[in-house]
Amino acid sequence: MSILLEQIANCVENGKLNAASPYPPQMKGQLGSDELTKQALEEGVSPDDILNKALVPAMNKVGQKFSEHKIFVPQMLLSAKAMTASMQHLKPFFQTGEVKRKGVFVMGTVFGDLHDIGKNLCCMMVEGAGWEVIDLGVDVKPEKFIEKLDDNPNAVIGLSALLTTTMINMGTIVSAVRSKHGDAKIIVGGAPVNLDFAKQINADSYSKDPQGLIQWLDTLVA
């Protein structure tokens, strides 16, 4: 691996966004993922290598640390922001098809629920794992998910809810989606949700954290 790829991966793992970022303290004044990704592309490093040899492995490490409670949501968000800065430089290559994505992941917080931190974190992590992410935001009604599936027939659906009063709306969305796209893959998550509930509403899977979500998504394209 080139030194630049190692440096990009290190910045993402440690949440170093750019040279102006004071975090982490031990990397103060150093270039961040933003500048290093731009430099790598200018020096001829392939966008595919930046994604698959730097960003994806770095975000895998971040997800693993989070699962093991070695880091927490604030550190994870910083890593996700550093990864997003790198991804901005790669987006033109996704659009031309020069870099292939694993698939399309459509995610939203269910209608009636306005919480978005968990959803945002999952979206950033999944994008860093090599997927195209369509973030529908919060308070999303069934029609919106169906509309995106109409446009992206093989997309995977992710539903988020933080409240026991809104998690029941996941069942409404799953039923509506299944009525038009019977074979759609749907995963649910959020604080009050569990695997039993996922089975009860006919979802395909449940994940308690972004790392579990990514691992499940990757089984679909293995």
Disulfide bonds with the S-S distance in Angstrom:
none
